[in-house]
Amino acid sequence: MSATDFYPANRVGDNEGMSTIFSRVDKKSLGYNVTQVDVFLAAARRAYDQPDLHNDELDADSGALESVDEIAAGTESETTLQATTLPANMGDEPGAANGAGAMYTLVVKQSEADETGTGMTLTAERIRHTAFAMHKGGYSPDQVDAALERLEDAFAARERDQATRAGGEQAWMAEAEGAVEVIVGRLSRPPGARFARTSVLAVGYKRVDVDRLANKLVKYFRDGRELTVAEVRTAVFRPERGGYREAQVDLVLDSVVDVMLAVR
């Protein structure tokens, strides 16, 4: 399912002037759909401004709360960019997709949840998997992608604040340490056998590329070697017949990002 399937409109220009955060590419170049990005920002503002997510004592310590627009534009304070939620189950189920093939947008789903009272809300994880359709003259993809990363970090920091207030910092870190053990156990398997493989007729991630990143991650978690969240987020693997299953690799790397943000 494509990004456009979740939106009521895909026209560029309908919301001209709605957002001044992102610049537009020229009319002949492809950028992110203006309508979709603006609706997403509106949903992000509603979710981030929920009163039950705020803590008066925390706010007093860290100063005024940054707005979604400030975060998206990159003008927020460093106190916003802290940690995020812990990873979900990282089992061997090949159908547990969480990468490019499973990317989704959620703005219309959010609207439907508001109408039906199902309580769906925007989270750091959902921001990470948000995608927009491409249209000529749209918003600059580089600027929007950078904003999504900042918003993911900000929402994740808020979620961690909630979790630690509810269960305590020690319980949060214990859960993070448990997640690290699972990740390192997976990534420490023999090269070429760290993930399930596709059939010889199907294309997956090139094993040597994934194994190279896996080695770096093991050294990061075990030895404290330097590695940034951006390096994991932007990792690209060449295609290979009989390679690792993309969905399984993406799921584990998604969990790696969660843990790296949680413990940094």
C-alpha positions as CSV (number, residue, x, y, z in Angstrom):
1,M,0.0,0.0,0.0
2,S,1.4,3.4,-1.0
3,A,1.5,6.6,1.0
4,T,-1.2,8.1,-1.2
5,D,-3.8,5.5,-0.1
6,F,-4.0,7.1,3.3
7,Y,-4.7,10.6,2.2
8,P,-7.9,12.2,0.9
9,A,-6.0,14.4,-1.5
10,N,-2.7,14.4,-3.3
11,R,-2.7,17.8,-4.9
12,V,0.2,20.1,-4.6
13,G,-0.7,23.7,-4.2
14,D,-4.0,23.3,-2.4
15,N,-2.4,24.3,0.9
16,E,-0.1,27.0,-0.5
17,G,1.3,29.0,2.4
18,M,0.1,26.7,5.2
19,S,3.6,25.8,6.3
20,T,6.6,28.1,6.3
21,I,8.9,25.5,7.8
22,F,10.0,23.8,4.6
23,S,11.1,25.2,1.3
24,R,9.7,23.9,-1.9
25,V,11.7,22.3,-4.7
26,D,11.4,23.8,-8.2
27,K,8.2,23.0,-10.1
28,K,10.0,20.4,-12.3
29,S,11.6,18.5,-9.4
30,L,10.0,16.0,-7.2
31,G,9.4,16.8,-3.5
32,Y,7.1,15.5,-0.7
33,N,3.4,16.1,-1.2
34,V,2.5,19.4,0.4
35,T,-0.9,18.4,1.6
36,Q,0.3,15.3,3.2
37,V,3.1,17.0,5.1
38,D,0.9,19.8,6.3
39,V,-1.7,17.4,7.6
40,F,1.0,15.3,9.3
41,L,2.3,18.5,11.0
42,A,-1.2,19.3,12.2
43,A,-1.5,15.8,13.7
44,A,1.9,16.2,15.3
45,R,0.9,19.5,16.9
46,R,-2.3,18.0,18.3
47,A,-0.4,14.9,19.7
48,Y,2.5,16.8,21.2
49,D,0.3,19.4,22.9
50,Q,-1.8,16.9,24.8
51,P,-2.0,18.1,28.4
52,D,-1.6,14.6,29.8
53,L,1.8,14.3,28.3
54,H,3.1,17.4,30.2
55,N,4.7,17.3,33.6
56,D,4.8,20.6,35.5
57,E,8.0,19.8,37.5
58,L,9.8,18.6,34.4
59,D,8.8,21.7,32.4
60,A,10.0,23.9,35.2
61,D,13.4,22.3,35.1
62,S,13.8,22.2,31.3
63,G,12.3,25.6,30.4
64,A,9.4,26.3,28.1
65,L,8.1,23.4,26.0
66,E,9.2,23.6,22.4
67,S,6.5,23.6,19.8
68,V,6.3,21.1,17.0
69,D,7.1,23.8,14.5
70,E,10.3,24.7,16.4
71,I,11.3,21.1,16.5
72,A,10.6,20.5,12.8
73,A,12.5,23.6,11.9
74,G,15.5,22.6,14.0
75,T,15.3,25.5,16.5
76,E,14.4,23.6,19.6
77,S,16.6,23.3,22.6
78,E,18.8,20.3,23.2
79,T,16.7,19.2,26.2
80,T,14.0,18.0,23.8
81,L,16.3,15.4,22.2
82,Q,16.8,12.7,24.7
83,A,15.5,9.1,24.6
84,T,12.8,6.9,23.1
85,T,10.6,3.9,23.7
86,L,12.0,0.4,23.9
87,P,11.9,-2.1,21.1
88,A,9.1,-4.5,20.5
89,N,9.4,-8.3,20.0
90,M,12.3,-9.1,17.6
91,G,11.3,-12.7,16.8
92,D,12.2,-14.6,13.7
93,E,8.8,-14.2,12.0
94,P,9.6,-13.3,8.4
95,G,6.2,-11.5,8.1
96,A,7.1,-9.0,10.8
97,A,7.9,-6.3,8.3
98,N,9.1,-3.0,9.5
99,G,11.1,-1.4,6.7
100,A,10.6,0.2,3.3
101,G,8.1,-2.4,2.2
102,A,6.0,-1.8,5.3
103,M,6.3,2.0,5.6
104,Y,3.0,3.7,6.2
105,T,1.4,7.1,6.8
106,L,-1.0,7.6,9.6
107,V,-2.7,10.9,9.3
108,V,-6.1,9.6,8.0
109,K,-5.9,6.7,10.5
110,Q,-5.4,9.2,13.2
111,S,-8.4,11.2,12.1
112,E,-10.5,8.0,12.0
113,A,-9.4,7.1,15.5
114,D,-10.4,10.5,16.7
115,E,-13.8,10.1,15.2
116,T,-14.4,6.6,16.5
117,G,-12.8,7.1,19.9
118,T,-10.3,4.3,19.5
119,G,-7.5,6.4,21.1
120,M,-4.8,6.0,18.4
121,T,-2.1,8.7,18.8
122,L,1.0,9.7,17.1
123,T,4.2,8.1,18.6
124,A,7.9,8.2,18.0
125,E,7.6,4.7,16.3
126,R,4.8,5.9,14.0
127,I,6.8,9.0,13.1
128,R,9.7,6.8,12.1
129,H,7.5,4.9,9.7
130,T,5.8,7.9,8.1
131,A,6.2,8.3,4.4
132,F,4.9,10.8,1.9
133,A,4.0,10.6,-1.8
134,M,6.3,12.4,-4.3
135,H,5.0,15.3,-6.4
136,K,6.5,18.0,-8.6
137,G,7.1,21.2,-6.7
138,G,6.7,19.6,-3.3
139,Y,8.5,20.2,0.0
140,S,12.3,19.5,0.1
141,P,12.7,15.8,1.0
142,D,16.0,16.5,2.9
143,Q,14.4,19.1,5.1
144,V,11.3,17.0,5.8
145,D,13.3,13.9,6.5
146,A,15.5,15.8,9.0
147,A,12.4,17.2,10.7
148,L,10.9,13.7,11.0
149,E,14.1,12.6,12.8
150,R,13.9,15.5,15.2
151,L,10.3,15.0,15.9
152,E,10.9,11.3,16.5
153,D,13.5,12.2,19.1
154,A,11.3,14.7,20.8
155,F,8.3,12.4,21.0
156,A,10.5,9.6,22.2
157,A,11.9,11.9,25.0
158,R,8.3,12.7,26.0
159,E,7.4,9.0,26.0
160,R,10.4,8.1,28.1
161,D,9.5,10.8,30.6
162,Q,6.0,9.3,30.9
163,A,7.4,5.8,31.3
164,T,10.0,6.7,33.9
165,R,7.4,8.6,36.0
166,A,5.2,5.6,35.9
167,G,7.7,2.8,36.5
168,G,10.9,4.5,37.5
169,E,14.3,5.1,35.8
170,Q,15.7,1.8,37.1
171,A,13.0,-0.3,35.5
172,W,13.3,1.6,32.2
173,M,17.1,0.9,32.1
174,A,16.6,-2.7,33.1
175,E,14.3,-3.2,30.2
176,A,16.8,-1.4,27.9
177,E,19.6,-3.7,29.0
178,G,17.4,-6.7,28.4
179,A,16.7,-5.5,24.8
180,V,20.5,-5.1,24.3
181,E,21.1,-8.7,25.3
182,V,18.5,-9.8,22.7
183,I,20.0,-7.6,20.0
184,V,23.6,-8.6,20.7
185,G,22.6,-12.3,20.8
186,R,21.1,-12.0,17.3
187,L,24.0,-9.9,15.8
188,S,26.7,-12.2,17.3
189,R,25.6,-15.2,15.2
190,P,28.1,-16.4,12.6
191,P,28.4,-14.2,9.5
192,G,26.0,-15.2,6.8
193,A,23.6,-16.8,9.4
194,R,22.4,-13.8,11.4
195,F,19.0,-13.5,9.7
196,A,16.7,-15.7,7.7
197,R,17.5,-15.8,4.0
198,T,15.3,-15.4,0.9
199,S,15.1,-18.1,-1.7
200,V,17.7,-18.2,-4.4
201,L,15.2,-16.6,-6.7
202,A,14.2,-13.8,-4.4
203,V,16.2,-10.6,-3.7
204,G,17.2,-9.7,-0.1
205,Y,19.8,-7.6,1.6
206,K,23.4,-8.4,0.7
207,R,24.7,-10.5,3.6
208,V,28.2,-9.1,3.7
209,D,26.8,-5.5,4.0
210,V,24.4,-6.4,6.8
211,D,27.1,-8.4,8.6
212,R,29.5,-5.4,8.4
213,L,27.0,-3.2,10.2
214,A,26.2,-6.0,12.7
215,N,29.9,-6.2,13.7
216,K,29.9,-2.5,14.3
217,L,26.8,-2.7,16.4
218,V,28.1,-5.5,18.6
219,K,31.3,-3.5,19.2
220,Y,29.1,-0.5,20.1
221,F,27.0,-2.3,22.6
222,R,29.8,-4.5,24.1
223,D,32.9,-2.2,23.9
224,G,31.4,1.2,23.7
225,R,32.8,1.8,20.2
226,E,31.6,5.1,18.6
227,L,28.5,4.7,16.4
228,T,25.7,7.3,15.8
229,V,22.0,6.8,15.5
230,A,22.2,8.5,12.1
231,E,24.5,5.8,10.8
232,V,22.0,3.1,11.7
233,R,19.0,5.1,10.4
234,T,20.6,5.7,7.1
235,A,22.2,2.3,6.5
236,V,21.8,1.1,3.0
237,F,22.4,-2.5,1.8
238,R,23.0,-3.7,-1.7
239,P,20.5,-6.3,-3.1
240,E,21.4,-9.9,-3.4
241,R,19.6,-13.1,-4.5
242,G,19.4,-15.4,-1.6
243,G,20.2,-12.5,0.8
244,Y,18.9,-11.7,4.2
245,R,15.2,-11.1,4.5
246,E,14.7,-7.4,4.4
247,A,11.7,-7.3,6.9
248,Q,13.7,-9.2,9.6
249,V,16.8,-7.0,9.2
250,D,14.7,-3.8,9.3
251,L,12.9,-5.0,12.4
252,V,16.1,-5.5,14.3
253,L,17.6,-2.3,13.2
254,D,14.4,-0.5,14.2
255,S,14.9,-1.9,17.7
256,V,18.6,-0.9,17.7
257,V,17.6,2.7,17.1
258,D,15.1,2.5,20.0
259,V,17.8,1.2,22.3
260,M,20.5,3.6,21.2
261,L,18.2,6.5,21.9
262,A,17.1,5.1,25.2
263,V,20.6,4.7,26.6
264,R,22.4,7.6,25.2
